[in-house]
Amino acid sequence: MIISTTSNDTIEKIHLIDTLERLGISYHYEEEIEDQISKMFDQNVIREEDDLYKVALYFRLFRQHGYPISSDHFNQFKGNNGKFKETLLKDAKGLLCLYEAAHVRKHGDDILEEALIFATSHLEKITPNTLDSTLEKQVTHALMQSLHRGISRVEAHFNISIYEECESRNEKLLRLAKLDYNLLQVIHKEELSELTQWWKDLDFASKLSYVRDRMVECFFWTVGVYFEPQYSQARIMLAKCIAMISVIDDTYDSYGTLDELVVFTEAVDRWDVSEVDRLPNYMKPIYTILLDLFEEYQIEVKKQDRCNGVYYVKEAMKEIVRSYYIEAEWFIEGKIPSFKEYLSNALITGTYYLLAPASLLGMRSASKETFDWMINKPQILVASALIGRVIDDIATYKIEKEKGQLVTGIECYMQENNLSVEEASAKLSEIAENAWKDLNKECIKPTSMPTEILMRVVNLTRLIDVVYKNNQDGYSNPKNNVKSVIEALLVNPINM
């Protein structure tokens, strides 16, 4: 009842909802928040507002909750010349809110394209120390990481520190946010401890020296997908899947010969323990552990009386292994495919067509219909996979080039269109931005699946924005972008 007992002033209610979401505690009040947002949308409360901050706040939250609010509401902030009014430059808080709102744009929201350019350029020009220190921190952070594309737990960590500086803060809310953050961190630490022991027991370090030890990063990925306590088993199941595909990726990318990879690809496609005898000795533990993991999944979903989606994830695993082989074949033969041919295969090797259905394994709400929908690659998943693929290609191009890898999105696009690296990178960035618009559109009601399901795909996409920030690969080299984030999420509690 925390929201309904607030004053009848709708702007106070929407501001409270925004605060709860920023602090990372809105999951405790999901039904109440949805009820209030629905009422505000039905009452068309945004129509009565002429303040930039309020309009942008209503708009962003309506869109993020799936309501088809029109971007035409921002036309009132344009002058006779068709441009945003210069008077808005005095309203830094409003500009910041406009900037955040622009990130929920879909195709056709041309005014939000203009709004993003307008707000970004003027926020970047703000002279240091001319704003309230708290607002200045928010502006600096937002320009680096927009709220809509950020990872919930990471944003919560930052926003708790900001809320603590706010004079109008609610001390009870602040304390709840801190307690909740630290409690979840304890839960996440316990899960990570279980996973690191599992990884240690597999003994990949001594068996396969070429394999990256990325268990912590794998688990971080799952916390980005779902951090709430009820998804504990789902996180563990997904983390093991990510770790396993990382081992297979390293094998195809860094170690196996083409003849060995042919045999492994066929073995995975047949999915039969008797196939292990055909494999080279170093591949045998990879194969048996893979089959054992999926058997573990079968036992777990049966024990929990959930929909058995293991078959779907197994088929996605077979598909990605086949695509890894195609990539290896291109590399060894020195072939540079067309960009279209490259992308068709690379959307699969980008792993999201596997990780999205795998993320559903530990979710009670995932039905056969859900798995059928996900495995058929709906538009929201294609958009997510496309973002992940091209952003990864931009971030890793230089390193891949140094390794002699010519089959990358940048290289294929450059060769096909006779462009420079910078021009090809700009084009791939444009592809990613357009895919974000597709993804945002797919979250607007009526939707093909419940929000709980859609958010798994959205959160997978947000991870890409954070991990590959500033065109750096934060997965292969966690010191780029991810190390400090992991420490905040999984190591250091917030001071009470």
DOVEXTI-895869 format. One record per residue (C-alpha): residue in one letter; y, x, z. Coordinates in steps of 0.25 Angstrom, whole numbers, plus 5000, padded with zeros to 4 digits. Layout:
<keses>
> sedren;c2;c1;c3
> A;Y;X;Z .
...
</keses>
This chain:
<keses>
> sedren;c2;c1;c3
> M;5000;5000;5000 .
> I;5009;5012;4999 .
> I;5016;5008;4987 .
> S;5017;4993;4989 .
> T;5023;4995;5003 .
> T;5035;5003;4996 .
> S;5048;4995;4994 .
> N;5048;4985;4982 .
> D;5056;4995;4974 .
> T;5047;4999;4962 .
> I;5054;5012;4960 .
> E;5050;5016;4974 .
> K;5036;5012;4971 .
> I;5035;5019;4958 .
> H;5041;5031;4965 .
> L;5030;5030;4976 .
> I;5019;5029;4966 .
> D;5024;5042;4959 .
> T;5025;5049;4972 .
> L;5011;5045;4976 .
> E;5006;5050;4962 .
> R;5013;5063;4963 .
> L;5008;5066;4977 .
> G;4994;5064;4972 .
> I;4991;5052;4981 .
> S;4992;5040;4972 .
> Y;4977;5039;4971 .
> H;4977;5033;4985 .
> Y;4985;5022;4979 .
> E;4980;5019;4965 .
> E;4979;5004;4966 .
> E;4992;5002;4972 .
> I;4999;5011;4963 .
> E;4993;5004;4951 .
> D;4997;4991;4956 .
> Q;5011;4995;4958 .
> I;5013;5002;4945 .
> S;5007;4990;4938 .
> K;5017;4980;4945 .
> M;5029;4989;4941 .
> F;5024;4990;4927 .
> D;5022;4975;4926 .
> Q;5036;4973;4932 .
> N;5042;4982;4922 .
> V;5050;4989;4933 .
> I;5054;5000;4923 .
> R;5062;4991;4915 .
> E;5073;4990;4926 .
> E;5075;5005;4928 .
> D;5085;5013;4921 .
> D;5083;5026;4930 .
> L;5076;5037;4922 .
> Y;5068;5042;4934 .
> K;5063;5028;4937 .
> V;5060;5024;4923 .
> A;5052;5037;4921 .
> L;5045;5036;4934 .
> Y;5040;5021;4931 .
> F;5037;5025;4917 .
> R;5028;5037;4920 .
> L;5020;5030;4931 .
> F;5018;5017;4922 .
> R;5013;5026;4911 .
> Q;5004;5035;4921 .
> H;4998;5022;4926 .
> G;4995;5017;4912 .
> Y;5006;5007;4910 .
> P;5012;5005;4896 .
> I;5026;5007;4900 .
> S;5036;5010;4888 .
> S;5043;5023;4886 .
> D;5055;5014;4881 .
> H;5060;5013;4895 .
> F;5066;5027;4893 .
> N;5075;5022;4882 .
> Q;5085;5018;4892 .
> F;5088;5033;4895 .
> K;5092;5036;4881 .
> G;5106;5036;4876 .
> N;5112;5031;4863 .
> N;5109;5044;4856 .
> G;5094;5041;4858 .
> K;5092;5053;4868 .
> F;5090;5053;4883 .
> K;5103;5051;4891 .
> E;5110;5064;4896 .
> T;5113;5057;4909 .
> L;5098;5058;4912 .
> L;5100;5073;4914 .
> K;5106;5071;4927 .
> D;5093;5064;4932 .
> A;5083;5075;4934 .
> K;5074;5066;4942 .
> G;5074;5056;4931 .
> L;5072;5067;4920 .
> L;5060;5072;4928 .
> C;5054;5058;4928 .
> L;5056;5056;4913 .
> Y;5050;5069;4911 .
> E;5037;5065;4918 .
> A;5037;5051;4912 .
> A;5037;5058;4898 .
> H;5024;5064;4900 .
> V;5017;5050;4900 .
> R;5022;5048;4886 .
> K;5012;5043;4875 .
> H;5014;5042;4860 .
> G;5026;5034;4856 .
> D;5034;5038;4869 .
> D;5044;5045;4860 .
> I;5055;5043;4871 .
> L;5046;5051;4881 .
> E;5045;5062;4871 .
> E;5060;5063;4871 .
> A;5061;5061;4887 .
> L;5051;5073;4889 .
> I;5060;5082;4881 .
> F;5073;5077;4887 .
> A;5068;5077;4901 .
> T;5061;5091;4900 .
> S;5072;5098;4893 .
> H;5082;5093;4904 .
> L;5073;5095;4916 .
> E;5071;5110;4911 .
> K;5086;5112;4910 .
> I;5088;5108;4925 .
> T;5095;5119;4932 .
> P;5087;5124;4944 .
> N;5092;5120;4958 .
> T;5100;5109;4952 .
> L;5090;5098;4956 .
> D;5084;5094;4970 .
> S;5074;5105;4972 .
> T;5062;5095;4973 .
> L;5066;5088;4960 .
> E;5068;5102;4953 .
> K;5054;5106;4957 .
> Q;5049;5093;4951 .
> V;5056;5096;4938 .
> T;5050;5110;4938 .
> H;5036;5105;4940 .
> A;5037;5093;4930 .
> L;5042;5102;4919 .
> M;5030;5111;4922 .
> Q;5020;5100;4924 .
> S;5023;5085;4921 .
> L;5017;5075;4931 .
> H;5009;5067;4921 .
> R;5002;5079;4916 .
> G;5000;5086;4929 .
> I;4987;5086;4938 .
> S;4988;5076;4949 .
> R;4984;5086;4961 .
> V;4993;5097;4956 .
> E;5005;5087;4954 .
> A;5002;5081;4968 .
> H;5003;5095;4974 .
> F;5017;5098;4968 .
> N;5022;5084;4971 .
> I;5018;5084;4986 .
> S;5027;5096;4987 .
> I;5038;5089;4980 .
> Y;5037;5076;4988 .
> E;5037;5085;5001 .
> E;5051;5089;4997 .
> C;5056;5075;4994 .
> E;5065;5069;5005 .
> S;5061;5055;5002 .
> R;5046;5058;5004 .
> N;5036;5050;5011 .
> E;5030;5059;5022 .
> K;5017;5050;5023 .
> L;5015;5051;5008 .
> L;5018;5066;5008 .
> R;5008;5068;5019 .
> L;4997;5059;5012 .
> A;4999;5067;4999 .
> K;4997;5081;5006 .
> L;4985;5076;5014 .
> D;4979;5070;5001 .
> Y;4981;5082;4993 .
> N;4975;5091;5004 .
> L;4963;5082;5006 .
> L;4960;5081;4991 .
> Q;4961;5097;4991 .
> V;4951;5098;5001 .
> I;4942;5088;4993 .
> H;4944;5096;4981 .
> K;4941;5109;4988 .
> E;4928;5104;4993 .
> E;4924;5100;4978 .
> L;4928;5114;4973 .
> S;4920;5120;4983 .
> E;4908;5112;4979 .
> L;4911;5116;4964 .
> T;4913;5131;4967 .
> Q;4899;5131;4974 .
> W;4893;5124;4962 .
> W;4899;5134;4953 .
> K;4895;5146;4961 .
> D;4881;5141;4962 .
> L;4880;5140;4947 .
> D;4883;5155;4947 .
> F;4890;5155;4933 .
> A;4898;5168;4938 .
> S;4886;5177;4938 .
> K;4878;5170;4927 .
> L;4890;5168;4917 .
> S;4901;5179;4918 .
> Y;4909;5173;4907 .
> V;4911;5159;4914 .
> R;4924;5156;4920 .
> D;4924;5153;4935 .
> R;4933;5140;4935 .
> M;4927;5131;4945 .
> V;4940;5129;4952 .
> E;4947;5126;4939 .
> C;4937;5117;4935 .
> F;4938;5109;4948 .
> F;4953;5109;4947 .
> W;4952;5102;4934 .
> T;4944;5091;4941 .
> V;4954;5089;4952 .
> G;4964;5087;4940 .
> V;4955;5076;4934 .
> Y;4953;5069;4948 .
> F;4958;5074;4961 .
> E;4955;5061;4970 .
> P;4944;5062;4980 .
> Q;4935;5051;4974 .
> Y;4933;5060;4962 .
> S;4927;5072;4970 .
> Q;4913;5071;4963 .
> A;4920;5069;4949 .
> R;4928;5082;4951 .
> I;4915;5090;4955 .
> M;4908;5084;4943 .
> L;4919;5087;4933 .
> A;4922;5101;4939 .
> K;4907;5105;4936 .
> C;4908;5100;4922 .
> I;4921;5108;4920 .
> A;4914;5120;4925 .
> M;4902;5119;4917 .
> I;4910;5117;4904 .
> S;4918;5129;4907 .
> V;4905;5137;4908 .
> I;4901;5132;4895 .
> D;4914;5134;4888 .
> D;4915;5148;4893 .
> T;4901;5150;4887 .
> Y;4905;5145;4874 .
> D;4918;5152;4874 .
> S;4915;5166;4880 .
> Y;4901;5169;4880 .
> G;4890;5162;4871 .
> T;4886;5166;4857 .
> L;4886;5156;4847 .
> D;4870;5156;4846 .
> E;4870;5154;4862 .
> L;4880;5143;4861 .
> V;4872;5135;4850 .
> V;4860;5135;4860 .
> F;4869;5131;4872 .
> T;4876;5120;4864 .
> E;4863;5114;4859 .
> A;4857;5115;4873 .
> V;4869;5107;4879 .
> D;4867;5097;4868 .
> R;4853;5095;4871 .
> W;4855;5095;4886 .
> D;4841;5098;4890 .
> V;4837;5108;4901 .
> S;4826;5114;4892 .
> E;4837;5119;4883 .
> V;4840;5130;4893 .
> D;4829;5139;4888 .
> R;4836;5140;4874 .
> L;4849;5146;4881 .
> P;4853;5160;4883 .
> N;4851;5164;4898 .
> Y;4866;5163;4901 .
> M;4867;5149;4896 .
> K;4855;5144;4903 .
> P;4863;5142;4917 .
> I;4875;5135;4909 .
> Y;4865;5125;4903 .
> T;4857;5122;4915 .
> I;4869;5120;4924 .
> L;4876;5111;4914 .
> L;4863;5102;4914 .
> D;4862;5103;4929 .
> L;4877;5099;4930 .
> F;4875;5086;4922 .
> E;4862;5083;4930 .
> E;4870;5084;4942 .
> Y;4880;5074;4936 .
> Q;4869;5064;4933 .
> I;4865;5065;4947 .
> E;4879;5063;4953 .
> V;4883;5051;4944 .
> K;4870;5044;4948 .
> K;4871;5047;4962 .
> Q;4885;5041;4962 .
> D;4881;5029;4954 .
> R;4891;5032;4943 .
> C;4891;5030;4928 .
> N;4882;5041;4922 .
> G;4892;5048;4913 .
> V;4885;5061;4913 .
> Y;4879;5058;4899 .
> Y;4894;5058;4893 .
> V;4898;5071;4900 .
> K;4885;5077;4895 .
> E;4888;5073;4881 .
> A;4903;5078;4882 .
> M;4897;5092;4887 .
> K;4888;5093;4875 .
> E;4900;5090;4866 .
> I;4908;5101;4872 .
> V;4897;5111;4871 .
> R;4896;5108;4856 .
> S;4911;5110;4854 .
> Y;4910;5123;4862 .
> Y;4900;5128;4852 .
> I;4909;5124;4840 .
> E;4920;5132;4847 .
> A;4911;5144;4849 .
> E;4907;5143;4834 .
> W;4921;5143;4829 .
> F;4925;5155;4838 .
> I;4913;5163;4834 .
> E;4914;5160;4819 .
> G;4929;5162;4819 .
> K;4932;5148;4814 .
> I;4945;5141;4816 .
> P;4943;5126;4814 .
> S;4954;5116;4810 .
> F;4962;5111;4821 .
> K;4956;5097;4820 .
> E;4942;5103;4820 .
> Y;4946;5112;4832 .
> L;4952;5101;4840 .
> S;4940;5092;4838 .
> N;4931;5102;4845 .
> A;4941;5107;4855 .
> L;4944;5094;4861 .
> I;4929;5094;4865 .
> T;4929;5108;4870 .
> G;4942;5105;4878 .
> T;4932;5099;4888 .
> Y;4939;5086;4891 .
> Y;4929;5077;4883 .
> L;4919;5083;4893 .
> L;4928;5083;4905 .
> A;4933;5069;4904 .
> P;4919;5062;4905 .
> A;4915;5072;4915 .
> S;4927;5068;4924 .
> L;4921;5054;4924 .
> L;4907;5058;4930 .
> G;4911;5057;4944 .
> M;4920;5045;4943 .
> R;4914;5032;4948 .
> S;4923;5024;4939 .
> A;4918;5030;4926 .
> S;4909;5021;4919 .
> K;4900;5022;4906 .
> E;4912;5016;4899 .
> T;4921;5027;4904 .
> F;4911;5038;4900 .
> D;4909;5031;4886 .
> W;4925;5030;4884 .
> M;4927;5045;4889 .
> I;4916;5051;4880 .
> N;4921;5044;4868 .
> K;4934;5052;4869 .
> P;4945;5042;4871 .
> Q;4959;5045;4867 .
> I;4964;5049;4881 .
> L;4953;5059;4882 .
> V;4955;5065;4867 .
> A;4970;5066;4871 .
> S;4966;5074;4884 .
> A;4956;5083;4877 .
> L;4967;5086;4866 .
> I;4977;5090;4877 .
> G;4967;5099;4884 .
> R;4963;5105;4871 .
> V;4976;5109;4865 .
> I;4983;5113;4878 .
> D;4971;5122;4881 .
> D;4972;5128;4866 .
> I;4987;5131;4868 .
> A;4985;5137;4882 .
> T;4973;5146;4878 .
> Y;4977;5150;4864 .
> K;4981;5164;4867 .
> I;4969;5167;4876 .
> E;4959;5161;4866 .
> K;4966;5169;4855 .
> E;4965;5182;4862 .
> K;4950;5179;4864 .
> G;4948;5177;4849 .
> Q;4947;5162;4850 .
> L;4953;5157;4837 .
> V;4948;5142;4838 .
> T;4959;5136;4846 .
> G;4968;5124;4844 .
> I;4980;5133;4842 .
> E;4973;5142;4832 .
> C;4967;5131;4824 .
> Y;4980;5124;4824 .
> M;4988;5136;4820 .
> Q;4978;5140;4809 .
> E;4978;5126;4803 .
> N;4993;5124;4803 .
> N;4998;5138;4801 .
> L;5006;5138;4814 .
> S;5010;5148;4825 .
> V;5003;5147;4839 .
> E;5016;5141;4845 .
> E;5016;5130;4834 .
> A;5001;5127;4836 .
> S;5003;5127;4851 .
> A;5015;5117;4850 .
> K;5006;5108;4841 .
> L;4995;5108;4851 .
> S;5005;5105;4862 .
> E;5010;5093;4854 .
> I;4995;5088;4852 .
> A;4994;5089;4867 .
> E;5006;5081;4870 .
> N;5002;5070;4860 .
> A;4989;5069;4867 .
> W;4996;5067;4880 .
> K;5002;5055;4874 .
> D;4989;5050;4870 .
> L;4983;5052;4884 .
> N;4995;5045;4890 .
> K;4993;5033;4881 .
> E;4979;5032;4884 .
> C;4983;5030;4899 .
> I;4991;5018;4896 .
> K;4985;5004;4899 .
> P;4977;4998;4894 .
> T;4968;5010;4895 .
> S;4953;5012;4890 .
> M;4949;5017;4904 .
> P;4954;5016;4919 .
> T;4964;5025;4923 .
> E;4954;5033;4932 .
> I;4947;5037;4920 .
> L;4959;5040;4911 .
> M;4965;5049;4922 .
> R;4953;5058;4921 .
> V;4957;5061;4907 .
> V;4972;5062;4910 .
> N;4969;5071;4921 .
> L;4961;5080;4913 .
> T;4973;5081;4903 .
> R;4983;5084;4914 .
> L;4974;5096;4918 .
> I;4977;5102;4905 .
> D;4992;5101;4906 .
> V;4991;5109;4920 .
> V;4980;5119;4917 .
> Y;4986;5123;4904 .
> K;5000;5123;4908 .
> N;5010;5132;4900 .
> N;4999;5135;4890 .
> Q;4990;5143;4900 .
> D;4976;5141;4902 .
> G;4974;5137;4917 .
> Y;4959;5135;4916 .
> S;4955;5149;4911 .
> N;4965;5156;4919 .
> P;4969;5147;4931 .
> K;4980;5156;4935 .
> N;4987;5149;4924 .
> N;4992;5136;4929 .
> V;4980;5132;4938 .
> K;4978;5142;4949 .
> S;4990;5137;4958 .
> V;4987;5123;4955 .
> I;4972;5125;4959 .
> E;4977;5132;4972 .
> A;4986;5120;4975 .
> L;4975;5110;4972 .
> L;4963;5116;4978 .
> V;4967;5127;4988 .
> N;4980;5125;4995 .
> P;4983;5112;5003 .
> I;4997;5106;5004 .
> N;5004;5109;5017 .
> M;5005;5096;5026 .
</keses>
